[in-house]
Amino acid sequence: MANVEQRGPGSAFGARAPGTSGARIGAARVALWLIAAVLAVRQAAVVLRTPRAERLTDLETWIGPNGVLHVKGSLYDTDKFTGTPFAGLVLKPFASAAEQALGWAWTFGTLGLVAVLGLVAARALPQPVSRRTSLLAAPVAICLLMLSLPVRNTLHLGQTSIIPVLLVLLGCFAVRGERASGVLIGVAAALQPTVLLFAPLLWFTGRRKATAALGATFAATTAVAWAAMPHDSWMYWVHHLAGTGLGANPDANANQSLHGALLRFGLTGPLEVALFVTLSAAVVVLALRRAVRYARDGQLLLAVAITGCAAIVVSPTAWQHQLLWVLFAVVGRVGKRAGDRYAWPVCVVLAITLPAKMLVPNMAHAFVVRDNVLLLMALAAAVLIPFVSRTAPEFASPIPTDYARPAPARWSRVPLLPFWRRVLSRPNLVLELIMIRVFYAAYQQVRLAATGGTISGGRERAERHGEQIHSIESALGIDVEHWINHAVVKVSWLKEFFNFYYTSFHFVVPLTILAVLYVRRPVDYRWARSALGFATLLALVGFWLYPLAPPRLMPEMGFIDTVHGVQDFSQPDYGTLTKLTNQYAAMPSLHFGWSLWCGLTIAILAPKLWMKALGLLHPLLTVATIIATGNHWVLDAVGGAAVVGAGFGLVYVFSGPRSLAADTALKQRTGPPAEAERATR
């Protein structure tokens, strides 16, 4: 079973490639190993600095002074222990260890297992891979493991879920001889019974001896546990149907199995059981057929990941610390175009490292996706995603990305990032949507964190900054906010118009422009999207460094909040976003900044004069709106214009001029006739 044929010319610690490229790779390896070390230290520090009553809670529940392994009765009299009897037998010797010493040893031992797991996975990558990949795979794998939710949850709870995964990978890729391989996987199955799904994978790929060794080892370990703990074994295997009835709250979002999802959908009783068994059988058949096919294709690590993902789906309970199999599905290659190859790995990494609320909007109709993100990823990897076969020419040589020819700039050092070239093809839609969602979620979190994580945090400082802005505007003679605000309040229809404009167009217009550009002008879409992203990042810096109370939150100045009405500033109510937004993120104004981005983008790209004029009308109406409603100072709009200008400027400096690059793209796609047509306009 040793997967010698899948190991590339360079091992995880292979030699450096010659020349300048080799020096860069060597520097990157050193940096990645340092990052991996820092992440390991950080994870250990987070666990060990957590109050004793809140860390390693599952481990404490098992082997602590009052843990279930000290109780003379059954392990399963409560819902605290859900492992197999063999797992309880293995853990019992640890029950006599000193609590403090065991906590340190368990944490650092788990980190060591994670490191070994990363090294084994790195050596098992499906071939062919570039020398750079073979040299950087190990530190990258360890970094991803350290960042993953299952590993972080395992470290926090003191769980053992990494051990079965490591035993399977060691059996498949490290040990020599089928019997040794089967023994390791059999021990893993004794700890986590769903690992038995690997038996058909071994059998149908010709590893019959490994399959027999797996079955014999599983039977032997289970028999030993039965002899030592007959009552517990009866309770687990017979009374609870191999642990199916164990564990509290199987309908909780933390249970990312198909059984948990069906319970969350409101199904119970015989109907739920029948549906779960039927769907699980279908998943097992489809997943194993795919796994066998990819294993015969030389992608054994992918086959192992598919089988592990199927085990997650069909397990009665699949808690967060048991979902590590999803991460290994990242090795699958999806898509024929080089530009599409990043979509699946990015989706997997984001799903396994970020909370679901950052990936899916907090809307009622999206809850079914948000509450089952990792289950959906496991299900997709197991039965849906069409991974590219090694026999396909696109496996090693995907269809290359088309780039526009570099356009000359006014300054010789532009672009500063020559590798950031203008791509002619349309970007992957799934990847774009996910990255936009994650970017916006991070934007919301940073805005909120700028005031200490609360809506009222930093109020005194923000009001002091508001007084500073008002003083500056008074000195400049542009303090018109109070007059405009009160004048608009007196005209009912005008107030309603500005309220509607403020609440309705902030997101709709930018998203509409991005959608149109994505469909009609993909080259310009990338340019405009990058400028908007840079502008938003710069705005976040402003929110963090200079929290500012808008006019409506300056109670002594007499402004009227036309949108939300009179507020109690100690307990404000701004609707559903009250606890999710930072009301002191006023400088710079992204309401105006995003509208200015919209206006400039339309003015630059729109083919008709009336379209350009209509586009420029939007920022004019927006600046009037934010002042009339008391949501921003005049200088906030100036700040918004500054970050938008800087966003476009950074794109120019990093990647070169837009207009000439777009013309070049048009020439390459349409040929001389289009060029001649433009010349006659």
C-alpha positions as CSV (number, residue, x, y, z in Angstrom):
1,M,0.0,0.0,0.0
2,A,3.0,2.3,0.3
3,N,2.4,4.9,-2.4
4,V,5.9,5.1,-3.7
5,E,4.8,5.8,-7.3
6,Q,3.1,9.0,-6.2
7,R,6.2,10.6,-4.6
8,G,7.8,13.2,-6.8
9,P,11.5,13.8,-7.4
10,G,11.7,16.1,-4.4
11,S,10.6,15.1,-0.9
12,A,9.1,17.4,1.6
13,F,12.6,18.5,2.5
14,G,14.0,18.2,-1.0
15,A,17.0,20.1,-2.4
16,R,16.8,23.6,-3.7
17,A,16.4,24.2,-7.4
18,P,19.4,25.8,-9.1
19,G,19.7,29.5,-10.0
20,T,17.6,32.5,-9.0
21,S,14.4,30.5,-9.1
22,G,15.9,28.1,-6.6
23,A,16.9,31.0,-4.3
24,R,13.4,32.3,-4.4
25,I,11.9,28.9,-3.6
26,G,14.4,28.5,-0.8
27,A,13.4,31.8,0.7
28,A,9.7,30.9,0.4
29,R,10.3,27.6,2.1
30,V,12.0,29.2,5.0
31,A,9.3,31.8,5.3
32,L,6.5,29.1,5.2
33,W,8.2,27.0,7.8
34,L,8.5,30.0,10.1
35,I,4.9,30.8,9.5
36,A,4.0,27.1,10.4
37,A,6.1,27.4,13.6
38,V,4.4,30.7,14.5
39,L,1.0,29.2,14.0
40,A,1.9,26.1,16.1
41,V,3.1,28.3,18.9
42,R,0.1,30.5,18.7
43,Q,-2.3,27.6,18.8
44,A,-0.6,26.2,21.8
45,A,-0.6,29.6,23.5
46,V,-4.3,30.0,22.9
47,V,-5.1,26.7,24.4
48,L,-2.8,26.9,27.4
49,R,-3.7,30.5,28.2
50,T,-7.4,29.7,28.3
51,P,-8.8,29.4,31.8
52,R,-8.5,25.8,33.1
53,A,-12.2,25.3,33.3
54,E,-12.7,26.3,29.6
55,R,-9.9,24.4,27.9
56,L,-9.6,20.7,26.9
57,T,-13.1,20.3,28.1
58,D,-13.7,17.0,26.3
59,L,-10.5,15.6,27.7
60,E,-11.4,16.8,31.2
61,T,-14.9,15.1,30.8
62,W,-13.2,11.8,30.0
63,I,-10.2,11.6,32.2
64,G,-10.5,14.4,34.7
65,P,-11.0,13.8,38.4
66,N,-14.7,13.4,37.8
67,G,-14.5,12.1,34.3
68,V,-16.4,9.2,32.9
69,L,-13.3,7.0,32.8
70,H,-13.1,7.2,36.6
71,V,-16.7,6.1,37.0
72,K,-17.2,2.4,37.9
73,G,-20.4,2.2,35.9
74,S,-20.9,2.3,32.2
75,L,-19.1,4.8,30.0
76,Y,-22.4,5.5,28.3
77,D,-24.6,6.2,31.3
78,T,-24.3,9.9,30.3
79,D,-23.9,11.6,26.9
80,K,-20.4,12.8,27.8
81,F,-18.5,9.9,26.1
82,T,-19.3,9.0,22.5
83,G,-16.2,7.1,21.5
84,T,-15.9,3.4,21.0
85,P,-15.2,1.0,23.9
86,F,-11.8,0.5,22.4
87,A,-11.2,4.3,22.6
88,G,-12.2,4.2,26.2
89,L,-9.8,1.3,26.9
90,V,-7.0,3.2,25.3
91,L,-7.7,6.4,27.2
92,K,-8.1,4.9,30.6
93,P,-4.3,4.8,31.4
94,F,-4.2,8.6,31.0
95,A,-6.8,9.0,33.7
96,S,-4.1,8.7,36.4
97,A,-1.9,11.4,34.9
98,A,-1.5,14.8,36.6
99,E,-4.0,17.2,35.1
100,Q,-1.5,20.1,34.4
101,A,1.2,17.8,32.9
102,L,-1.4,16.0,30.8
103,G,-2.8,19.2,29.4
104,W,0.7,20.4,28.2
105,A,1.6,16.9,26.9
106,W,-1.8,16.5,25.1
107,T,-1.5,19.9,23.4
108,F,2.0,19.6,22.2
109,G,1.5,15.9,21.3
110,T,-1.5,17.0,19.1
111,L,0.6,19.6,17.4
112,G,3.2,17.0,16.7
113,L,0.6,14.7,15.1
114,V,-0.6,17.6,13.0
115,A,3.0,18.2,11.7
116,V,3.4,14.5,10.9
117,L,0.0,14.6,9.1
118,G,1.1,17.5,7.0
119,L,4.4,15.9,6.0
120,V,2.7,12.6,5.0
121,A,0.0,14.5,3.0
122,A,2.7,16.6,1.2
123,R,4.5,13.4,0.1
124,A,1.3,11.9,-1.2
125,L,0.4,14.6,-3.7
126,P,-0.8,13.2,-7.1
127,Q,1.9,13.5,-9.7
128,P,3.0,15.2,-11.7
129,V,3.7,18.3,-9.7
130,S,6.3,21.0,-10.2
131,R,9.5,21.1,-8.2
132,R,8.3,24.2,-6.5
133,T,5.1,22.4,-5.4
134,S,7.1,19.4,-4.1
135,L,9.4,21.7,-2.1
136,L,6.6,24.0,-0.6
137,A,3.9,21.4,-0.1
138,A,4.9,20.3,3.4
139,P,5.0,23.8,5.1
140,V,1.8,24.8,3.2
141,A,0.0,21.7,4.3
142,I,1.0,22.2,8.0
143,C,-0.1,25.9,7.8
144,L,-3.5,24.9,6.4
145,L,-3.9,22.2,9.1
146,M,-3.0,24.6,11.8
147,L,-5.5,27.1,10.5
148,S,-8.3,24.6,9.9
149,L,-11.4,24.6,12.2
150,P,-11.1,20.8,12.9
151,V,-7.5,21.2,14.2
152,R,-8.3,24.3,16.2
153,N,-11.4,22.6,17.7
154,T,-9.4,19.5,18.5
155,L,-6.8,21.5,20.3
156,H,-9.4,23.4,22.3
157,L,-11.5,20.4,23.3
158,G,-8.6,18.0,23.8
159,Q,-10.1,15.6,21.2
160,T,-8.5,12.6,19.5
161,S,-10.0,12.9,16.0
162,I,-6.6,13.6,14.3
163,I,-5.4,10.1,15.3
164,P,-7.7,8.0,13.0
165,V,-6.9,10.4,10.0
166,L,-3.2,10.1,10.6
167,L,-3.4,6.3,10.9
168,V,-5.2,6.1,7.6
169,L,-2.7,8.3,5.8
170,L,0.2,6.4,7.4
171,G,-1.3,3.2,6.2
172,C,-1.8,4.4,2.7
173,F,1.4,6.4,2.1
174,A,4.1,5.7,4.7
175,V,4.3,2.0,5.7
176,R,5.5,-0.8,3.4
177,G,3.5,-3.9,3.0
178,E,-0.2,-4.3,2.7
179,R,-0.6,-6.1,6.0
180,A,1.0,-3.2,8.0
181,S,-1.2,-0.8,6.1
182,G,-4.3,-2.8,7.0
183,V,-3.4,-3.0,10.6
184,L,-3.0,0.8,10.9
185,I,-6.3,1.4,9.2
186,G,-8.0,-1.3,11.3
187,V,-6.9,0.5,14.5
188,A,-8.3,3.7,13.1
189,A,-11.6,1.9,12.4
190,A,-11.6,0.7,16.0
191,L,-11.4,4.3,17.2
192,Q,-13.8,5.7,14.6
193,P,-16.1,3.0,12.9
194,T,-16.9,5.0,9.8
195,V,-13.2,4.4,8.8
196,L,-14.5,0.9,7.8
197,L,-15.5,2.6,4.5
198,F,-11.9,2.3,3.5
199,A,-12.2,-1.5,3.4
200,P,-14.1,-1.5,0.0
201,L,-11.6,1.1,-1.3
202,L,-8.7,-1.3,-0.5
203,W,-10.5,-4.3,-1.9
204,F,-11.6,-2.9,-5.2
205,T,-8.1,-1.4,-5.8
206,G,-6.5,-4.8,-5.5
207,R,-5.2,-4.5,-1.9
208,R,-6.9,-7.7,-0.7
209,K,-4.3,-8.5,2.0
210,A,-4.6,-5.0,3.4
211,T,-8.4,-5.4,3.5
212,A,-8.1,-8.7,5.3
213,A,-5.6,-7.2,7.8
214,L,-8.0,-4.2,8.3
215,G,-10.9,-6.5,9.1
216,A,-8.8,-8.8,11.4
217,T,-7.4,-5.8,13.3
218,F,-10.8,-4.2,13.8
219,A,-12.3,-7.5,15.0
220,A,-9.4,-8.1,17.3
221,T,-9.4,-4.7,18.9
222,T,-13.1,-4.7,19.3
223,A,-13.0,-8.2,20.8
224,V,-10.3,-7.1,23.3
225,A,-12.5,-4.1,24.3
226,W,-15.5,-6.4,24.6
227,A,-13.6,-8.8,26.9
228,A,-12.4,-6.0,29.1
229,M,-15.7,-4.0,29.1
230,P,-18.5,-6.3,28.1
231,H,-21.3,-4.1,29.3
232,D,-20.0,-1.0,27.7
233,S,-19.4,-2.9,24.4
234,W,-23.0,-4.1,24.5
235,M,-24.3,-0.6,25.2
236,Y,-22.3,0.9,22.3
237,W,-22.6,-1.7,19.6
238,V,-26.1,-3.1,20.3
239,H,-28.1,-0.8,22.4
240,H,-26.9,2.4,20.7
241,L,-26.4,0.8,17.3
242,A,-22.7,1.5,16.9
243,G,-23.0,4.8,18.7
244,T,-25.8,6.2,16.7
245,G,-27.9,7.2,19.7
246,L,-25.0,8.8,21.6
247,G,-24.3,12.4,22.0
248,A,-26.3,15.4,23.1
249,N,-28.2,17.6,20.6
250,P,-27.6,15.7,17.3
251,D,-29.6,18.4,15.5
252,A,-27.1,21.1,16.5
253,N,-25.3,23.0,13.7
254,A,-22.1,21.5,15.0
255,N,-23.2,18.1,13.7
256,Q,-22.3,18.3,10.0
257,S,-23.5,14.8,9.1
258,L,-26.5,14.0,6.9
259,H,-28.4,12.7,9.9
260,G,-27.9,16.1,11.7
261,A,-29.1,18.0,8.6
262,L,-32.2,15.9,8.3
263,L,-33.0,16.6,12.0
264,R,-32.5,20.3,11.4
265,F,-34.9,20.1,8.6
266,G,-37.5,18.9,11.1
267,L,-37.6,15.2,10.1
268,T,-37.8,12.7,13.0
269,G,-38.8,9.2,13.7
270,P,-38.9,6.3,11.2
271,L,-39.2,8.7,8.2
272,E,-35.9,10.4,9.1
273,V,-34.2,7.0,9.7
274,A,-35.4,5.5,6.4
275,L,-34.4,8.6,4.5
276,F,-31.0,8.8,6.2
277,V,-30.3,5.1,5.5
278,T,-31.4,5.4,1.8
279,L,-29.4,8.6,1.1
280,S,-26.4,7.3,3.0
281,A,-26.3,4.1,0.9
282,A,-26.5,6.1,-2.3
283,V,-23.6,8.4,-1.1
284,V,-21.5,5.4,-0.1
285,V,-22.0,3.7,-3.5
286,L,-21.3,6.8,-5.6
287,A,-18.4,8.0,-3.5
288,L,-16.7,4.6,-3.4
289,R,-17.0,4.2,-7.2
290,R,-15.4,7.6,-7.6
291,A,-12.7,6.9,-5.1
292,V,-11.8,3.6,-6.7
293,R,-11.6,5.3,-10.1
294,Y,-9.3,8.0,-8.9
295,A,-7.1,5.6,-7.0
296,R,-6.6,3.5,-10.2
297,D,-5.9,6.8,-11.9
298,G,-2.9,7.4,-9.6
299,Q,-4.6,10.0,-7.4
300,L,-4.7,7.9,-4.2
301,L,-4.7,10.9,-1.8
302,L,-7.8,12.3,-3.6
303,A,-9.4,8.8,-3.4
304,V,-8.7,8.8,0.4
305,A,-10.2,12.3,0.7
306,I,-13.3,11.3,-1.2
307,T,-13.8,8.2,1.0
308,G,-13.2,10.3,4.2
309,C,-15.8,12.9,3.0
310,A,-18.3,10.1,2.5
311,A,-17.6,8.9,6.0
312,I,-18.5,12.4,7.3
313,V,-21.7,12.4,5.4
314,V,-23.0,9.0,6.5
315,S,-21.8,9.2,10.1
316,P,-24.6,9.6,12.6
317,T,-22.6,12.5,14.1
318,A,-19.8,14.4,12.5
319,W,-18.7,17.1,14.9
320,Q,-16.4,19.9,13.8
321,H,-13.2,18.2,15.1
322,Q,-14.0,15.2,12.9
323,L,-14.2,17.1,9.5
324,L,-10.5,17.1,8.6
325,W,-11.1,14.9,5.6
326,V,-12.7,17.9,3.8
327,L,-9.3,19.7,3.7
328,F,-7.6,16.8,1.9
329,A,-10.0,17.2,-1.0
330,V,-8.1,20.3,-1.9
331,V,-5.7,18.2,-3.9
332,G,-8.3,17.5,-6.6
333,R,-7.9,19.4,-9.8
334,V,-11.1,20.9,-11.2
335,G,-11.6,22.7,-14.5
336,K,-9.8,22.6,-17.8
337,R,-8.8,26.3,-17.8
338,A,-5.8,27.4,-15.7
339,G,-7.9,30.3,-14.4
340,D,-10.5,27.9,-13.0
341,R,-8.0,25.8,-11.1
342,Y,-8.0,28.0,-8.0
343,A,-11.8,28.0,-7.5
344,W,-12.1,24.6,-5.8
345,P,-9.0,24.8,-3.6
346,V,-10.0,28.3,-2.4
347,C,-13.5,27.1,-1.6
348,V,-12.2,24.2,0.4
349,V,-9.7,26.3,2.3
350,L,-12.2,29.0,3.1
351,A,-14.9,26.5,4.2
352,I,-12.5,24.6,6.5
353,T,-10.8,27.7,8.0
354,L,-13.6,30.4,8.3
355,P,-16.9,30.4,10.3
356,A,-19.9,29.7,8.1
357,K,-21.3,33.2,8.8
358,M,-18.4,34.7,6.9
359,L,-19.1,32.6,3.9
360,V,-22.9,32.9,3.6
361,P,-25.0,36.1,4.2
362,N,-27.0,36.3,7.3
363,M,-30.4,36.0,5.6
364,A,-33.2,33.6,6.4
365,H,-33.4,32.0,3.0
366,A,-29.6,31.3,3.2
367,F,-29.6,29.6,6.6
368,V,-30.0,26.2,5.1
369,V,-26.6,26.7,3.3
370,R,-25.0,28.5,6.2
371,D,-25.9,25.8,8.7
372,N,-24.6,23.0,6.5
373,V,-21.5,24.5,4.8
374,L,-19.1,21.7,5.6
375,L,-21.6,19.0,5.0
376,L,-22.2,20.4,1.6
377,M,-18.5,20.6,0.9
378,A,-18.0,17.0,2.0
379,L,-21.0,15.9,-0.1
380,A,-19.7,17.8,-3.1
381,A,-16.2,16.3,-2.8
382,A,-17.6,12.8,-2.3
383,V,-20.2,12.6,-5.2
384,L,-20.4,15.8,-7.2
385,I,-17.2,17.6,-8.2
386,P,-15.8,16.3,-11.5
387,F,-12.1,16.1,-10.7
388,V,-9.8,16.0,-13.7
389,S,-8.3,12.6,-14.5
390,R,-4.5,12.2,-14.7
391,T,-5.0,10.7,-18.2
392,A,-6.6,14.0,-19.4
393,P,-4.1,16.3,-21.1
394,E,-5.5,19.2,-19.0
395,F,-4.4,17.6,-15.8
396,A,-0.8,18.7,-16.1
397,S,-1.3,21.3,-18.9
398,P,-4.6,23.2,-18.4
399,I,-5.7,25.6,-21.1
400,P,-3.5,28.7,-20.5
401,T,-4.8,32.1,-19.6
402,D,-4.9,34.8,-22.2
403,Y,-3.2,38.0,-21.2
404,A,-3.3,41.4,-22.9
405,R,0.0,42.8,-24.1
406,P,1.5,45.2,-21.5
407,A,0.6,48.8,-22.2
408,P,3.3,51.6,-21.9
409,A,3.0,53.9,-18.9
410,R,4.2,57.4,-18.3
411,W,6.7,56.3,-15.7
412,S,9.3,53.6,-16.3
413,R,8.7,51.9,-12.9
414,V,5.0,51.3,-13.7
415,P,3.8,48.7,-13.3
416,L,5.5,47.9,-10.0
417,L,4.1,44.3,-10.1
418,P,4.8,43.0,-13.6
419,F,3.3,39.6,-12.8
420,W,-0.1,41.3,-12.3
421,R,-1.1,41.1,-15.9
422,R,-4.3,42.0,-17.6
423,V,-6.4,38.8,-18.1
424,L,-8.6,38.7,-21.1
425,S,-10.9,35.9,-20.0
426,R,-13.8,36.2,-17.6
427,P,-12.9,35.2,-14.0
428,N,-14.5,32.2,-12.3
429,L,-17.9,33.3,-11.1
430,V,-18.1,31.0,-8.0
431,L,-14.7,32.2,-6.9
432,E,-15.6,35.9,-7.4
433,L,-18.8,35.6,-5.5
434,I,-17.1,33.8,-2.6
435,M,-14.3,36.3,-2.4
436,I,-16.6,39.2,-2.5
437,R,-18.7,37.7,0.3
438,V,-15.6,36.9,2.4
439,F,-14.1,40.4,1.8
440,Y,-17.3,42.1,2.8
441,A,-17.6,39.9,6.0
442,A,-14.0,40.8,6.9
443,Y,-14.9,44.5,6.2
444,Q,-17.8,44.3,8.6
445,Q,-15.7,42.6,11.3
446,V,-12.9,45.2,11.0
447,R,-15.4,48.0,11.2
448,L,-16.9,46.6,14.3
449,A,-13.5,45.8,15.9
450,A,-12.3,49.4,15.4
451,T,-14.6,50.3,18.4
452,G,-13.7,47.3,20.6
453,G,-16.3,45.0,19.1
454,T,-19.4,47.0,20.3
455,I,-21.6,49.5,18.6
456,S,-21.1,52.0,21.4
457,G,-17.4,51.3,22.0
458,G,-15.2,54.4,21.5
459,R,-18.2,56.8,21.7
460,E,-16.3,59.5,23.7
461,R,-13.3,59.4,21.3
462,A,-15.6,59.5,18.2
463,E,-17.6,62.5,19.5
464,R,-14.3,64.3,20.2
465,H,-13.3,63.7,16.6
466,G,-16.7,64.9,15.5
467,E,-16.1,68.2,17.3
468,Q,-12.7,68.5,15.6
469,I,-14.2,68.0,12.1
470,H,-17.0,70.5,12.9
471,S,-14.4,73.0,14.0
472,I,-12.3,72.5,10.8
473,E,-15.4,72.9,8.6
474,S,-16.4,76.1,10.5
475,A,-13.0,77.5,9.9
476,L,-13.3,76.7,6.2
477,G,-16.8,78.0,6.0
478,I,-18.3,74.7,4.8
479,D,-20.2,73.7,7.9
480,V,-23.5,73.4,6.0
481,E,-24.7,70.1,7.4
482,H,-27.0,71.6,10.1
483,W,-28.8,74.0,7.7
484,I,-29.3,71.4,5.0
485,N,-30.5,68.8,7.5
486,H,-33.1,71.0,9.0
487,A,-34.2,72.4,5.7
488,V,-34.8,68.9,4.3
489,V,-36.8,67.8,7.4
490,K,-39.3,70.6,6.7
491,V,-40.1,69.2,3.2
492,S,-41.7,65.8,3.7
493,W,-41.4,64.4,0.2
494,L,-37.7,65.5,0.0
495,K,-36.9,63.9,3.3
496,E,-38.6,60.7,2.2
497,F,-36.7,60.8,-1.1
498,F,-33.3,61.2,0.6
499,N,-34.1,58.5,3.2
500,F,-35.0,56.1,0.4
501,Y,-31.9,56.9,-1.6
502,Y,-29.7,56.5,1.5
503,T,-31.1,53.0,2.3
504,S,-31.6,51.6,-1.2
505,F,-28.7,52.4,-3.5
506,H,-25.6,51.9,-1.4
507,F,-25.2,48.2,-2.4
508,V,-27.5,47.9,-5.4
509,V,-25.6,50.2,-7.7
510,P,-22.1,48.9,-7.2
511,L,-23.2,45.3,-7.4
512,T,-25.2,46.0,-10.6
513,I,-22.1,47.7,-12.2
514,L,-19.9,44.8,-11.2
515,A,-22.4,42.3,-12.7
516,V,-22.7,44.2,-16.0
517,L,-18.9,44.5,-16.3
518,Y,-18.5,40.8,-15.5
519,V,-20.8,39.8,-18.3
520,R,-20.0,42.5,-20.9
521,R,-16.5,43.7,-20.1
522,P,-14.4,41.1,-18.2
523,V,-11.1,42.9,-18.6
524,D,-12.6,46.1,-17.2
525,Y,-14.4,44.2,-14.5
526,R,-11.0,43.1,-13.0
527,W,-9.7,46.7,-13.2
528,A,-12.8,48.2,-11.6
529,R,-13.1,45.5,-8.9
530,S,-9.5,45.9,-7.9
531,A,-9.9,49.7,-7.6
532,L,-13.0,49.2,-5.4
533,G,-11.2,46.7,-3.2
534,F,-8.2,48.9,-2.6
535,A,-10.5,51.9,-1.8
536,T,-12.4,49.8,0.7
537,L,-9.2,48.6,2.4
538,L,-7.9,52.1,2.7
539,A,-11.2,53.2,4.2
540,L,-10.9,50.4,6.8
541,V,-7.6,52.0,7.9
542,G,-9.4,55.3,8.3
543,F,-12.2,53.7,10.4
544,W,-9.6,52.1,12.6
545,L,-7.4,55.1,13.1
546,Y,-10.0,57.8,13.3
547,P,-13.4,56.7,14.6
548,L,-15.8,59.6,14.0
549,A,-19.3,60.4,15.2
550,P,-21.5,61.5,12.3
551,P,-23.7,64.6,12.8
552,R,-26.7,62.5,13.8
553,L,-24.7,61.0,16.7
554,M,-23.7,64.5,18.1
555,P,-26.5,65.1,20.6
556,E,-25.4,68.6,21.5
557,M,-25.5,70.0,18.0
558,G,-29.2,69.5,17.3
559,F,-29.0,67.3,14.2
560,I,-32.0,65.2,13.2
561,D,-31.6,61.5,12.3
562,T,-34.1,61.4,9.4
563,V,-33.6,57.7,8.7
564,H,-33.7,56.1,12.3
565,G,-35.4,58.9,14.3
566,V,-34.5,60.0,17.8
567,Q,-32.1,57.6,19.5
568,D,-31.1,56.7,23.1
569,F,-27.3,56.7,22.5
570,S,-26.8,54.3,25.4
571,Q,-29.1,51.7,23.7
572,P,-29.4,52.7,20.1
573,D,-31.7,50.9,17.6
574,Y,-30.6,50.9,14.0
575,G,-32.7,47.9,12.9
576,T,-31.2,44.5,12.1
577,L,-27.7,45.8,11.8
578,T,-27.6,47.4,15.3
579,K,-25.2,44.8,16.7
580,L,-23.3,44.2,13.4
581,T,-22.1,47.6,12.3
582,N,-19.8,50.4,13.6
583,Q,-21.8,53.6,13.6
584,Y,-18.6,55.6,14.1
585,A,-17.1,54.4,10.8
586,A,-17.8,57.8,9.2
587,M,-14.4,58.9,8.0
588,P,-14.0,58.3,5.1
589,S,-17.6,58.0,3.8
590,L,-17.9,54.8,1.8
591,H,-21.5,55.8,1.0
592,F,-20.0,58.6,-1.1
593,G,-16.8,56.7,-2.0
594,W,-18.6,53.8,-3.5
595,S,-21.0,56.1,-5.3
596,L,-18.0,58.0,-6.7
597,W,-16.5,54.7,-7.8
598,C,-19.7,53.9,-9.6
599,G,-19.8,57.4,-11.3
600,L,-16.2,57.3,-12.4
601,T,-16.5,53.7,-13.7
602,I,-19.6,54.5,-15.8
603,A,-18.1,57.8,-17.0
604,I,-14.9,56.0,-18.2
605,L,-16.5,52.9,-19.7
606,A,-20.0,53.9,-20.9
607,P,-20.2,54.3,-24.7
608,K,-23.0,57.0,-24.6
609,L,-22.8,60.6,-23.3
610,W,-26.1,60.3,-21.5
611,M,-24.9,57.2,-19.7
612,K,-21.8,59.0,-18.5
613,A,-24.0,61.9,-17.3
614,L,-26.4,59.6,-15.5
615,G,-23.5,57.8,-13.9
616,L,-22.0,61.0,-12.5
617,L,-25.4,62.0,-11.2
618,H,-25.3,59.2,-8.7
619,P,-22.4,60.5,-6.5
620,L,-23.9,64.0,-6.6
621,L,-27.2,62.7,-5.3
622,T,-25.4,60.6,-2.7
623,V,-23.3,63.4,-1.3
624,A,-26.6,65.4,-0.9
625,T,-28.2,62.4,0.7
626,I,-25.6,61.7,3.3
627,I,-25.5,65.4,4.4
628,A,-29.3,65.9,4.4
629,T,-29.9,62.8,6.5
630,G,-27.2,63.7,9.0
631,N,-25.1,60.6,8.3
632,H,-21.9,62.3,7.3
633,W,-19.9,65.5,7.4
634,V,-18.8,67.3,4.3
635,L,-15.2,66.3,5.0
636,D,-16.3,62.6,5.2
637,A,-17.1,62.9,1.5
638,V,-13.7,64.4,0.8
639,G,-12.2,61.4,2.6
640,G,-14.3,59.0,0.5
641,A,-13.1,60.7,-2.7
642,A,-9.5,60.5,-1.5
643,V,-9.6,56.7,-0.9
644,V,-11.4,56.1,-4.3
645,G,-8.7,58.1,-6.1
646,A,-6.0,56.2,-4.2
647,G,-7.7,52.9,-5.2
648,F,-7.6,53.7,-8.9
649,G,-4.1,55.0,-8.5
650,L,-2.9,51.9,-6.8
651,V,-4.3,49.7,-9.6
652,Y,-2.5,51.9,-12.1
653,V,0.8,51.8,-10.2
654,F,0.7,48.0,-9.6
655,S,-0.6,46.8,-12.9
656,G,-0.3,49.7,-15.4
657,P,-2.7,51.8,-17.4
658,R,-6.3,50.5,-17.9
659,S,-7.3,52.2,-21.2
660,L,-4.5,51.0,-23.3
661,A,-4.6,47.5,-21.9
662,A,-8.4,47.4,-22.7
663,D,-7.7,48.6,-26.2
664,T,-5.1,45.9,-26.6
665,A,-7.5,43.3,-25.4
666,L,-10.2,44.5,-27.9
667,K,-7.7,44.4,-30.8
668,Q,-6.7,40.8,-29.9
669,R,-10.3,39.7,-29.7
670,T,-11.9,41.5,-32.5
671,G,-9.0,42.1,-35.0
672,P,-8.4,45.1,-37.3
673,P,-12.0,45.7,-38.4
674,A,-13.0,46.8,-34.9
675,E,-9.9,49.0,-34.7
676,A,-10.9,50.7,-38.0
677,E,-14.5,51.1,-36.8
678,R,-13.3,52.9,-33.7
679,A,-11.1,55.1,-35.8
680,T,-14.0,56.4,-37.8
681,R,-16.1,57.4,-34.8
